[in-house]
Amino acid sequence: TTTPGAEPSSSSARSTLIDTLKIVASQLILWHHLSVYSPMAQQLEQDSPALFGFLFEQGRLVVQCFLVMAGFLAARAALTGRDVPLGQAIVSRYLRLAPQFVVALLLVVLVTAGVQPFYQPPWMSELPSLWVFMAHVFMLQDILNVPALSAGAWYVAIDFQLYVSFALLLWLLPRQPSHAPHTVGVVAVAALTAASWWGFNRMDAWDIWALYFWGAYGLGVLAAWSRDSRWAGRLFGVLVVLLVVDAILDFRSRPVLAALTALALWAIGERDVLPGCLRTAWGVLSEASYAIFLVHFAVILCASAVWSVSSFQDTRWAWLFAMVTWVLSVMLGLAVNRWVKTPKAWAGALRG
């Protein structure tokens, strides 16, 4: 098995399911944070209690979709046959995550500096020191017990941890000439997945480490490998059945959603079923989902500050503020995704 390479480029065949999951999940996370942090949501909850109750309580669960997809894409990349050195793979992943993340952090700092004189909600972080900011840049803020600057910062750090742990696992395992995953690797991934769901994921003290989230990530890996490995298919099936039984005995929504996402990826995979007129737009929104996920917190903070000093406090204005916040978040995310690239992409652009 080779070390996983980069995610598929935009020029490769698209998966309608993966694109759709990215788009829907990023939008639900945006609205979840709107319901949690914005003062407009308090007004809107009175108008639509069921909707905002769902967004507040359940919206964050779609992170499981992101985790499963991350594992699925990393596992598919590992089957391409490209022998990428471990260090290069880890650096490439960091450079995929970091540029847009740093821009989002800078936006939060700028907005915080601008609104701090007149708006200081309890959920807004103080202006960071260089130490705090650099802890975020290197995705170590939770490990170093540094207050988060943004609501999505924890996920970026966990995504990087998961990728590093997966790449390290593949590097340690024996290699084989075929592109099929090694049986030892399949068993190791299944063991980590089981240990996460029935061990680490039940201990809150582990929620800053990759092992807490390996259950969802590992399901994505096994779903991707099931087509190329009989052992992966069998162990994937066993884990899904065990999660169903576990849900019947002691229901937990996170493993159920992760299992459903993994089953959908296993059944539908990388099929492209969109007509040409929609494929391009859907692809653009999908590729911008990470940037939208990152930048929307700064937009929510800015809109909430404006709302706090405005005299428009009724439900109609609350809906208008919320919708404008949503649209601006998507537009800013599209802009950041277009203009903020990895160093590799910059080099390609300079070469023309």
C-alpha positions in Angstrom: 0.0 0.0 0.0 1.3 3.5 -0.8 1.1 6.6 1.2 -2.1 8.5 0.3 -1.5 11.3 -2.1 -3.4 14.5 -2.7 -7.2 14.6 -3.1 -8.5 14.3 -6.7 -8.2 17.4 -8.7 -11.1 19.3 -10.1 -10.3 17.9 -13.5 -10.8 14.3 -12.5 -14.2 12.6 -12.7 -16.6 14.0 -10.1 -18.7 12.1 -7.6 -22.2 13.6 -7.4 -22.7 12.1 -4.0 -19.5 13.4 -2.5 -20.1 16.9 -4.0 -23.7 16.9 -2.7 -22.6 15.8 0.8 -19.9 18.5 0.9 -22.3 21.2 -0.1 -25.2 20.2 2.2 -23.0 19.5 5.2 -21.1 22.9 4.9 -24.4 24.7 4.7 -25.9 22.9 7.7 -22.8 23.7 9.7 -23.1 27.4 8.7 -26.7 27.5 9.9 -25.9 25.5 13.0 -23.3 28.2 14.0 -25.8 30.9 13.1 -28.3 29.3 15.5 -25.7 29.0 18.2 -23.8 32.3 18.1 -25.9 35.0 16.4 -28.3 37.1 18.5 -30.7 37.1 15.5 -31.3 33.4 16.1 -32.9 34.2 19.5 -35.6 36.1 17.6 -35.9 33.5 14.9 -36.3 30.7 17.4 -39.5 32.2 18.6 -40.8 32.3 15.0 -39.6 28.8 14.0 -38.8 26.9 17.2 -38.7 23.4 15.5 -36.3 24.5 12.7 -33.9 26.4 14.9 -34.1 23.7 17.6 -33.0 21.2 15.0 -30.2 23.4 13.7 -29.0 24.1 17.3 -29.1 20.5 18.5 -28.5 18.4 15.4 -26.8 20.6 12.9 -23.3 19.8 14.2 -23.8 16.1 13.5 -23.0 16.6 9.8 -19.4 16.8 10.8 -19.6 13.0 10.7 -20.2 13.2 6.9 -17.0 15.3 6.5 -15.0 12.7 8.6 -16.3 9.7 6.6 -15.6 11.5 3.3 -12.1 12.5 4.4 -11.3 8.8 5.1 -12.9 7.7 1.8 -10.9 10.2 -0.3 -7.7 9.5 1.5 -8.1 5.7 1.0 -9.0 6.1 -2.7 -5.9 8.2 -3.2 -3.8 5.5 -1.5 -4.9 3.1 -4.3 -3.7 5.2 -7.1 -0.3 3.5 -7.1 1.6 6.7 -6.6 4.5 6.1 -4.2 4.5 9.4 -2.3 7.1 9.7 0.5 5.6 10.0 4.0 7.0 13.4 4.7 5.9 14.8 1.3 2.4 13.4 1.8 2.0 15.0 5.3 3.4 18.4 4.1 1.1 18.3 1.1 -1.9 17.7 3.3 -0.9 20.6 5.6 -0.5 22.9 2.6 -3.9 21.8 1.4 -5.5 22.8 4.7 -3.4 25.7 6.0 -3.6 28.6 3.5 -7.4 29.1 3.6 -7.4 28.3 7.3 -4.9 31.1 8.0 -6.9 33.5 5.9 -10.0 32.6 7.9 -8.2 33.2 11.1 -6.9 36.6 10.0 -10.5 37.5 9.0 -11.7 36.6 12.5 -8.9 38.7 14.1 -9.7 41.7 11.9 -13.4 41.5 12.7 -12.7 41.0 16.4 -10.5 44.1 16.4 -13.2 46.1 14.6 -16.2 45.1 16.8 -14.5 44.7 20.2 -15.0 48.3 21.3 -18.8 47.9 21.2 -19.6 44.2 21.0 -18.2 41.6 23.3 -20.3 38.4 23.4 -19.1 35.6 25.7 -18.4 33.4 22.7 -16.0 35.9 21.0 -12.3 35.3 21.6 -10.0 38.1 22.7 -7.4 39.4 20.3 -4.8 36.7 20.1 -1.2 36.9 21.0 1.4 35.7 18.5 1.6 32.4 20.5 -2.1 31.8 20.3 -2.2 32.6 16.6 0.8 30.4 15.7 -0.7 27.6 17.8 -3.7 27.8 15.4 -1.5 28.0 12.3 0.2 24.7 13.2 -3.2 23.2 14.2 -2.1 22.6 17.8 -4.5 24.9 19.6 -6.5 22.2 21.4 -3.5 20.1 22.3 -1.8 23.2 23.8 -5.1 24.2 25.6 -5.3 27.5 23.7 -8.7 29.2 23.3 -10.1 28.7 19.8 -10.3 31.7 17.6 -13.0 30.2 15.4 -15.8 27.6 15.8 -14.3 25.4 13.0 -10.7 25.4 14.1 -11.0 22.1 16.0 -12.1 20.3 12.9 -9.1 21.4 10.8 -6.7 20.2 13.5 -8.5 16.8 13.7 -8.6 16.4 9.9 -4.8 16.9 9.8 -4.3 14.5 12.7 -6.4 11.8 11.0 -4.6 12.1 7.7 -1.2 12.0 9.4 -2.2 8.9 11.4 -3.5 7.2 8.3 -0.4 8.0 6.2 1.8 6.8 9.1 -0.1 3.5 9.3 0.2 2.9 5.6 3.9 3.7 5.7 4.5 1.2 8.5 2.7 -1.6 6.8 4.2 -4.0 4.2 3.9 -3.0 0.6 2.6 -5.1 -2.3 2.8 -4.6 -6.1 -0.9 -4.5 -6.7 -3.1 -1.5 -6.0 -5.3 -3.5 -3.6 -4.9 -2.7 0.1 -2.8 -5.0 2.1 -4.8 -7.4 4.4 -2.8 -6.3 7.4 -3.7 -2.7 6.7 -7.4 -3.5 6.3 -7.4 -5.3 9.7 -5.5 -2.5 11.3 -8.0 0.1 10.0 -10.9 -2.0 11.2 -9.3 -2.4 14.6 -8.8 1.3 15.0 -12.3 2.0 13.8 -13.8 -0.4 16.4 -11.5 0.9 19.2 -12.7 4.4 18.4 -16.4 3.7 18.4 -16.5 1.5 21.4 -13.6 3.0 23.3 -12.1 6.4 22.7 -15.3 8.0 21.3 -17.0 7.4 24.6 -14.4 9.3 26.5 -14.7 13.1 26.2 -11.1 13.6 27.3 -10.0 12.2 23.9 -11.9 14.7 21.8 -8.8 16.6 20.9 -7.1 13.6 19.4 -7.6 11.7 16.1 -8.5 8.4 17.9 -11.7 9.9 19.1 -12.8 10.4 15.5 -11.2 7.4 13.9 -14.6 5.6 13.9 -16.1 7.7 11.2 -12.8 8.2 9.3 -12.2 4.4 9.3 -15.6 3.6 8.0 -14.8 5.9 5.0 -11.5 4.1 4.5 -13.1 0.7 4.5 -16.0 1.8 2.3 -13.4 2.9 -0.3 -11.4 -0.3 0.0 -14.3 -2.6 -0.2 -14.3 -2.8 -4.0 -10.6 -3.8 -4.0 -10.4 -6.1 -1.0 -12.7 -8.9 0.1 -11.4 -8.5 3.7 -12.3 -4.8 3.6 -15.8 -5.6 2.4 -16.3 -8.2 5.1 -15.0 -6.1 8.0 -16.9 -3.0 6.7 -20.1 -5.1 6.8 -19.3 -6.5 10.2 -18.7 -3.0 11.6 -21.9 -1.6 10.1 -24.0 -4.4 11.5 -22.4 -3.9 15.0 -23.1 -0.2 14.8 -26.8 -1.0 13.9 -27.0 -3.4 16.9 -25.3 -0.8 19.1 -27.8 1.8 18.0 -30.7 -0.5 18.9 -29.3 -1.1 22.4 -27.9 2.3 23.1 -28.8 4.9 20.4 -26.1 7.4 19.4 -26.7 9.6 16.5 -23.1 10.2 15.4 -22.2 6.5 14.6 -25.6 6.0 12.9 -25.0 9.0 10.6 -21.4 8.0 9.9 -22.5 4.4 9.0 -25.3 5.7 6.7 -22.8 8.1 5.0 -20.2 5.2 4.6 -22.9 2.9 3.2 -24.0 5.5 0.7 -20.4 6.0 -0.5 -19.9 2.2 -0.7 -23.1 1.8 -2.8 -22.9 4.9 -5.0 -19.3 5.8 -4.7 -17.8 8.1 -7.4 -20.7 8.0 -10.0 -21.3 11.3 -11.8 -25.0 11.6 -12.6 -25.5 15.3 -12.9 -26.2 16.8 -16.4 -23.5 18.9 -17.8 -25.4 22.2 -17.2 -25.2 21.6 -13.4 -21.9 19.7 -13.1 -19.7 22.8 -13.2 -21.7 24.8 -10.7 -22.0 21.8 -8.4 -18.3 21.2 -8.6 -17.5 24.8 -7.8 -19.7 24.8 -4.7 -18.3 21.5 -3.6 -14.7 22.7 -3.9 -15.6 25.9 -2.0 -17.2 24.0 0.8 -14.0 23.9 2.9 -13.5 27.7 2.5 -17.2 28.4 3.3 -16.8 26.2 6.4 -13.8 28.3 7.5 -14.9 31.9 6.8 -18.5 31.9 7.9 -17.7 32.4 11.5 -16.1 35.8 10.8 -19.2 36.8 8.8 -21.5 35.7 11.7 -19.4 37.7 14.1 -19.6 40.8 11.9 -23.4 40.5 11.3 -24.1 39.9 15.0 -22.2 43.0 15.9 -24.2 45.1 13.4 -27.4 43.6 14.7 -26.5 44.4 18.3 -26.3 48.2 17.5 -29.2 48.3 15.1 -32.8 49.2 16.0 -34.3 46.5 13.7 -35.2 43.8 16.3 -38.3 42.2 14.9 -38.6 38.8 13.2 -38.5 40.1 9.6 -35.3 41.9 10.1 -33.8 38.9 11.9 -34.6 36.8 8.9 -33.1 39.4 6.6 -29.9 39.5 8.7 -29.6 35.8 8.8 -30.2 35.4 5.0 -27.6 38.1 4.2 -25.1 36.5 6.6 -25.7 33.2 4.8 -25.3 34.7 1.3 -22.2 36.7 2.3 -20.6 33.6 3.8 -21.1 31.6 0.7 -19.8 34.5 -1.5 -16.7 35.0 0.7 -16.0 31.3 0.7 -16.2 31.1 -3.1 -13.8 34.1 -3.3 -11.3 32.6 -0.8 -11.5 29.2 -2.6 -10.7 30.9 -5.9 -7.9 33.2 -4.8 -6.3 31.5 -1.9 -4.5 28.4 -3.2 -1.8 26.0 -1.9 1.8 26.9 -2.8 1.7 24.1 -5.4 -1.3 25.7 -7.1 0.5 29.1 -7.0 3.5 27.6 -8.8 1.2 26.1 -11.4 -0.6 29.4 -12.0 2.7 31.3 -12.4 3.9 28.7 -15.0 0.6 29.4 -16.9 
